[in-house]
Amino acid sequence: MKHRTAHWLAWSLGIICGALLAASLLLFVLNRSHPTVDVWGPWIQETVAPVTFPALGLLILSRRPQHPIGWLFCGAGLAGGLDHFFGEYAIYALQARPDSLLGGEVSAWIVSWMWVPFNALLVYVALLYPDGRPPSKRWRPVAWLIGIAVVVTVAVEALLPIAVCNVCTLENPLGIESLGSVGELVDALIEAFWYGAVGLVAVASLYVRFRHAGEVERRQIKWLAYAASLVVLGTTLAYGVYDVTGVRWSWQVGIALLAIGLVGTPIAVGIAISRHRLYEIDLIIDRTLVYGSLTAAMAGIYEITLVSVQHVLLVLTHVEHSQLAYFATAMVMAAVFEPLRHRIDVFVERYLLERDARAGVREREISPAATSEIPVEATIVDRPPVHSDAIKGRCDPLPS
């Protein structure tokens, strides 16, 4: 593909994603004026994805038009934008203003399976990251099998008479009614396949690549893994823990983490591929472990202390939900916060420093052994002199 054609196509995809997002948000506002209609479940993440994903794709393709990662992010942004637009359109045409617009049933049918290609494109990102190639030739059949799985699962989802999203009452109007008895089970198995089996394949590809990668590529993989972990954690809380327990905070925290992860993933990939501030990932992981552990510990201490003090005051004063309990709990939290933060900080930094020291020792042990087998003469190659003007401007600004 020529550079001009790729540039035109990439910007066209970006403009389409922006137009879809604007139309989706307009329909969202119109639907919210009717309190009795459904709320499109993934509207938060599908508002973020059509902005951040194409933006990264355009950044990569402006420098490297042939880089598959750029096209995959543009495609994922387009799939997310289409899913959001057709979801809001179906709710408006079938629930908010019935029979006011054409194509409501077709829109509901489209969103019943659009989530599959969206997830498949993200799996391909993991398979091809960061250089645009699979970890090895053995992984090429895996890419083909994922493509076949997309076709099969889209065909099956398009025929199931089930709700088009997890929190919607709107059902697939073009589903086959005779499949109603097994629809929920089949849909659950398909979701388990994509979020479980295929997700593990994506993680395995990154792990295999990480094991055989050099120092730079390992840090590139760390950037993606760090951002993707927020997406996985948010998805687990919002769609796993909340569905099982019904605890409201798990949905709110999960959606917040999911949105942050969808914003952070393109940023992390952009940093990794451009190699800008690449080596700061270890510091970020260190800080995340420290303050994540601190937050979890403080939340547990707060809950235990508050419940304990309230029970003691209930026995002594026979007053429930005493303000004194909250005051005493706040004093305990203030007393333990700084010592606990310091201890966690020391523990995490000690662990990371010891791990880095062990890795450095192994590298020093391996390096002499590897270099000693190579004759000195083999390491010296006569090269013609190269003037600086001859290589000026040839440094690739966006290495793979």
C-alpha positions in Angstrom: 0.0 0.0 0.0 1.3 3.4 -1.0 2.1 5.9 1.8 -0.5 8.4 0.5 -3.2 5.8 0.2 -2.5 4.5 3.7 -2.5 8.0 5.1 -5.9 8.8 3.4 -7.4 5.5 4.7 -6.2 5.9 8.2 -7.5 9.5 8.5 -10.8 8.3 7.0 -11.2 5.7 9.7 -10.4 8.3 12.3 -13.0 10.7 11.0 -15.6 7.9 10.8 -14.9 7.0 14.4 -15.3 10.6 15.5 -18.6 10.9 13.6 -19.9 7.7 15.2 -19.0 8.9 18.6 -20.7 12.2 18.2 -23.9 10.5 16.9 -23.7 7.9 19.7 -23.5 10.6 22.4 -26.4 12.5 20.8 -28.6 9.3 20.9 -27.4 8.6 24.4 -28.6 12.0 25.6 -32.0 11.5 23.8 -32.4 8.1 25.3 -31.6 9.5 28.8 -34.6 11.8 28.4 -36.8 8.6 28.6 -36.1 7.1 32.0 -37.9 3.9 31.3 -35.7 2.7 28.4 -32.5 0.6 28.7 -29.1 2.1 29.3 -26.6 0.7 26.8 -24.3 -1.4 29.1 -20.8 -0.8 27.7 -21.4 2.9 26.8 -18.5 4.1 29.0 -15.8 1.9 27.5 -17.3 2.3 24.0 -17.1 6.1 24.4 -13.4 5.8 25.3 -12.3 3.3 22.7 -13.4 5.2 19.5 -11.3 8.1 20.8 -8.1 6.6 22.1 -7.7 3.6 19.8 -7.8 5.5 16.5 -5.7 8.3 17.9 -2.9 5.8 18.6 -3.5 4.1 15.3 -3.1 7.4 13.4 0.1 8.2 15.4 1.7 4.9 14.4 0.5 4.9 10.8 1.6 8.5 10.2 5.2 7.2 10.8 4.9 3.5 9.8 2.0 3.0 7.3 2.6 -0.7 7.1 2.7 -1.4 10.8 -0.2 -3.9 11.6 -0.6 -2.6 15.2 -1.7 0.8 13.9 -4.4 -0.8 11.6 -5.5 -3.1 14.4 -6.1 -0.2 16.8 -8.0 1.8 14.1 -10.1 -1.3 13.4 -10.8 -1.8 17.1 -11.8 1.8 17.5 -14.2 1.5 14.5 -15.7 -1.7 15.9 -16.3 -0.1 19.3 -17.8 3.0 17.7 -20.2 0.9 15.5 -21.2 -1.2 18.5 -22.0 1.9 20.6 -23.8 3.7 17.7 -26.0 0.8 16.8 -26.7 0.0 20.4 -28.0 3.5 21.2 -29.8 3.6 17.8 -31.6 0.3 18.6 -32.7 1.6 22.0 -34.0 4.9 20.6 -35.8 3.3 17.6 -37.3 0.4 19.5 -37.9 1.7 23.0 -37.6 5.5 23.3 -39.5 6.4 20.1 -40.9 3.1 18.7 -41.5 3.1 14.9 -40.0 6.6 14.6 -36.9 5.4 12.7 -36.2 2.6 10.4 -33.5 -0.1 11.0 -34.0 -0.5 14.8 -34.2 -4.3 14.6 -31.2 -4.5 12.2 -29.2 -2.4 14.7 -30.1 -4.6 17.6 -29.1 -7.6 15.5 -25.7 -6.1 14.6 -24.8 -5.3 18.3 -25.7 -8.9 19.2 -22.4 -10.0 17.6 -20.3 -6.9 17.1 -18.4 -7.5 20.4 -16.7 -10.5 18.8 -14.6 -8.7 16.2 -13.8 -6.0 18.7 -12.3 -8.5 21.1 -10.6 -10.4 18.2 -8.8 -7.3 17.1 -7.4 -6.8 20.6 -6.3 -10.4 20.7 -4.4 -9.9 17.4 -2.7 -6.8 19.0 -1.3 -9.1 21.7 -0.2 -11.7 19.1 1.6 -9.2 16.9 2.9 -6.8 19.5 5.3 -5.0 19.4 7.0 -5.6 16.0 3.9 -6.6 13.9 4.9 -10.3 13.7 3.8 -13.4 15.7 6.3 -14.6 18.3 7.4 -17.4 15.9 6.2 -19.2 12.8 4.5 -21.8 15.0 2.0 -19.1 16.1 0.7 -18.4 12.6 -1.8 -21.2 12.7 -3.1 -19.7 16.0 -3.8 -16.5 14.1 -5.8 -18.4 11.4 -7.7 -20.3 14.1 -8.7 -17.1 15.8 -10.0 -15.8 12.5 -12.1 -19.0 12.0 -13.4 -18.6 15.5 -14.5 -15.1 14.7 -16.6 -16.2 11.8 -18.2 -19.1 13.7 -19.0 -17.2 16.8 -20.4 -14.3 14.9 -22.7 -16.6 13.0 -23.9 -18.3 16.2 -24.4 -15.1 18.2 -26.4 -13.6 15.3 -28.9 -16.4 15.6 -29.4 -16.5 19.4 -32.6 -14.9 20.7 -31.0 -13.3 23.8 -30.5 -9.9 25.2 -28.0 -7.8 23.2 -26.0 -6.7 26.3 -25.6 -7.8 29.9 -27.9 -5.1 31.4 -30.4 -4.7 28.5 -33.9 -6.1 28.1 -33.6 -5.5 24.4 -33.3 -8.9 22.7 -32.0 -9.9 19.3 -35.1 -9.5 17.1 -33.7 -11.7 14.3 -32.8 -14.6 16.6 -34.3 -18.1 16.0 -37.0 -18.6 18.6 -36.4 -22.4 18.7 -32.9 -21.7 20.2 -34.4 -19.9 23.2 -34.0 -22.8 25.6 -30.2 -23.0 25.0 -29.5 -19.4 24.0 -28.2 -18.3 27.4 -26.0 -21.4 27.9 -24.5 -21.1 24.4 -23.8 -17.4 24.9 -22.2 -18.0 28.2 -19.9 -20.7 26.6 -19.0 -18.3 23.8 -18.1 -15.6 26.3 -16.1 -18.1 28.4 -14.2 -19.1 25.2 -13.3 -15.5 24.2 -12.6 -14.1 27.6 -11.1 -17.3 29.0 -9.4 -19.5 26.4 -8.6 -16.9 23.7 -7.5 -14.5 26.4 -5.1 -17.1 27.8 -3.7 -17.6 24.2 -3.0 -13.8 24.0 -1.3 -13.9 27.4 0.7 -17.0 26.4 1.9 -15.3 23.2 3.2 -12.3 25.2 4.8 -14.7 27.7 6.6 -16.6 25.0 7.8 -13.4 23.4 8.9 -12.1 26.7 11.1 -15.1 27.5 13.0 -14.8 24.2 13.1 -11.0 24.1 15.9 -8.6 24.6 15.9 -5.8 27.2 14.1 -3.3 25.1 11.4 -5.6 23.9 10.8 -6.9 27.5 10.1 -3.3 28.6 7.8 -2.8 25.7 5.8 -5.9 26.7 5.8 -4.7 30.3 4.1 -1.5 29.2 1.3 -3.4 27.5 0.9 -5.9 30.3 0.6 -3.1 32.9 -2.2 -1.3 31.0 -3.9 -4.5 30.0 -4.0 -5.7 33.6 -6.2 -2.7 34.5 -8.6 -3.8 31.7 -8.7 -7.4 33.0 -9.2 -6.3 36.6 -11.9 -3.9 35.7 -13.7 -6.5 33.5 -13.5 -9.1 36.3 -15.0 -6.7 38.9 -17.7 -5.3 36.6 -18.8 -8.4 34.8 -17.6 -11.2 37.1 -17.8 -10.2 40.7 -20.8 -7.9 40.3 -22.8 -10.6 38.4 -22.1 -13.2 41.1 -22.4 -11.0 44.3 -24.4 -8.0 43.2 -22.2 -5.7 45.2 -22.7 -2.2 43.8 -19.1 -0.9 44.4 -17.6 -3.8 42.4 -19.5 -2.5 39.3 -18.5 1.1 39.9 -14.8 0.4 40.6 -14.7 -2.2 37.8 -16.1 0.3 35.2 -13.7 3.0 36.4 -10.7 0.7 36.1 -11.9 -0.5 32.7 -12.1 3.0 31.4 -8.7 3.9 32.8 -7.3 0.8 31.2 -8.8 1.5 27.8 -7.3 5.0 27.9 -4.0 3.7 29.3 -3.5 0.8 26.8 -3.0 3.0 23.7 -0.8 5.4 25.7 1.3 2.4 26.9 1.6 1.0 23.4 2.5 4.4 22.0 5.3 4.8 24.6 6.5 1.3 24.0 6.6 1.5 20.2 8.1 5.0 20.1 10.4 4.0 23.0 9.8 7.4 24.7 10.4 7.0 28.5 10.5 3.3 27.9 12.6 2.5 31.0 10.3 4.2 33.5 7.9 1.2 33.5 9.8 -0.4 36.4 9.3 2.7 38.5 5.6 2.8 37.6 5.1 -0.9 38.5 7.0 -0.3 41.8 4.7 2.7 42.7 1.6 0.7 41.7 2.5 -2.2 43.9 3.2 0.1 46.9 0.1 2.2 46.7 -2.2 -0.6 45.5 -1.2 -2.7 48.5 -1.4 0.3 50.8 -4.9 1.1 49.5 -6.1 -2.5 50.0 -4.6 -2.8 53.4 -6.1 0.6 54.6 -9.5 -0.4 53.2 -9.4 -3.7 55.2 -8.2 -2.0 58.3 -10.9 0.7 58.0 -13.7 -1.8 57.6 -12.5 -4.1 60.4 -11.9 -1.2 62.8 -15.2 0.5 62.0 -17.2 -2.7 62.5 -15.4 -3.6 65.7 -15.8 -0.1 67.3 -19.4 0.0 66.4 -20.1 -3.3 68.0 -18.3 -2.2 71.2 -20.2 1.0 71.3 -23.5 -0.8 70.6 -22.8 -3.0 73.7 -21.9 0.0 75.9 -24.3 2.7 74.7 -27.0 0.7 72.8 -26.7 3.3 70.0 -26.3 2.1 66.4 -24.1 3.9 63.8 -22.6 6.1 66.5 -20.6 9.1 65.2 -18.0 8.3 67.8 -17.2 5.0 66.0 -16.4 6.9 62.8 -14.2 9.4 64.7 -12.3 6.6 66.5 -11.8 4.8 63.2 -10.4 7.9 61.6 -7.9 8.3 64.5 -6.8 4.7 64.0 -6.4 5.2 60.3 -4.3 8.4 60.8 -2.1 6.6 63.2 -1.3 3.5 61.1 -1.2 5.2 57.6 2.4 6.5 57.5 4.1 3.5 59.3 2.2 1.0 57.0 3.1 3.0 53.9 6.7 3.0 54.9 6.8 -0.7 55.5 5.1 -1.6 52.2 7.4 0.8 50.4 10.5 -0.8 51.9 9.3 -4.3 51.2 8.4 -3.7 47.6 11.6 -1.8 46.8 13.7 -4.5 48.5 12.0 -7.2 46.5 12.5 -5.3 43.2 16.1 -4.5 44.0 17.0 -8.1 44.9 15.3 -9.3 41.7 17.3 -6.8 39.6 20.5 -7.7 41.4 19.9 -11.5 40.7 19.2 -10.7 37.0 22.4 -8.6 36.8 24.5 -11.4 38.3 23.0 -13.9 35.8 23.8 -11.6 32.9 27.4 -11.1 34.1 27.8 -14.9 34.4 26.4 -15.5 30.9 28.2 -12.7 29.1 31.8 -13.9 29.6 30.8 -17.5 28.7 29.2 -16.4 25.6 32.0 -14.1 24.5 34.8 -16.5 25.4 33.6 -18.9 22.7 34.0 -16.3 20.0 37.6 -15.7 18.7 38.8 -12.2 19.0 39.4 -12.0 15.3 35.8 -12.8 14.6 34.7 -9.7 16.6 36.7 -7.3 14.5 35.3 -6.4 11.1 37.0 -4.0 8.8 34.4 -1.4 7.8 34.9 1.5 5.4 34.6 4.9 7.0 31.1 6.4 7.0 30.6 10.1 7.1 28.0 11.5 9.4 26.2 13.2 6.4 25.6 9.8 4.8 23.6 8.6 7.7 21.9 11.8 8.7 18.1 11.5 8.9 18.1 7.7 8.4 17.2 6.9 12.0 13.8 5.5 12.1 11.7 7.7 14.5 9.3 4.9 15.3 11.2 1.5 15.6 9.2 -1.6 15.8 
